[in-house]
Amino acid sequence: MTRPRIKIYCRSFDLKLYRLSKGLYESWGFPCVRLTDQTADGYFRTMLRDTDCDIAINVDEDCFITSKQAVLNLVEYVIANGIANAGCPDGGAMLPRVFNPLVTNPFFNIFNLNLLREQYSREAEKNFDYNAHKQQMMAAYPKQMLVADRPYDFDITDYEPYYPFFLWQACHTRTLYLPCERHADRWTTILYNHQGEEMCRHTWFARFYSVPSWTVRYFQPNAGKQQKRIDNIIHEAYRMTGTPLPVFTCRDRWAFRWNKIVRWLIKVPQRIAGWPAKLRKLSKNRNK
């Protein structure tokens, strides 16, 4: 692969956040794809179906790039070393997640789609028996990535809908687990590449970015007000990259409001349709 076709994908709910995140990478010369109304696991399959893309840079809308060169250095390393996925462990790391470290949290990934396509199918994912491979996968996991006193659990297999995909991927293709640290705001994750160069800052809690503060206090009382904290990270990222902050017009602001209405009109029925599966999962876990 001498000239890989690279695209940047962003799973997005909030158009304003997407525009602010995209403002840090839209000038790189790669196509930018906003994925809306996709399930938490379905958007990986959307990338895999895109045969016009060899390397996918997956960036959440509340993840803000702080160094283009650090990201491109990682892309080169992934290609040169036959790595299918580079990302941050979902447990045992300095982020507000305490789950299975074999899974990479998809706030930022470099996916080598060509390598994944060689083996992946929906049937292969469904038929994958994690328990049959768990000991081997745990033995191969880079234990130096497990931060002292940070919780994790290799037994968690279904905390998120995308867990089956990442567990299959970790078993069948090569993963590069990336280091991170916690920002001074206590929530934001600063992610580094394989050379220890900072790449991006992921704020978390984007779902509370543009909702009233009383809603945040009710649903996430330990998280505090999110919009001011996230805005601070956005300003930091733009300063670090020397990129001018976007200036939004009245037309933009109306577009943000309308887009939010449309997203909610789609999301609420999706959530309701997913309740039976969630209830079955809860019942199954209680009966274990």
Secondary structure, DSSP 8 states (H G I E B T S, - for coil): --S--EEEEEE-S-HHHHHHHHTTTGGGSS-EEEE-S--TTHHHHHHHH-TT-SEEEEE-TTEEES-HHHHHHHHHHHHHTT-SEEEEESSSSSSS--S-TTSEEEEEEEEEHHHHHTT--HHHHHH--HHHHHHHHHHHS-GGGS-TT----TT---SSTTHHHHHHHHHHS-EEE--EEE-TTSS-EEEE-TTS-EEEEE---GGGTTS-HHHHHHH-TTT--HHHHHHHHHHHHHHHHT-------HHHHHHHHHHHHHHHHHHHHHHHHHHHHHHHHHHHHHT-
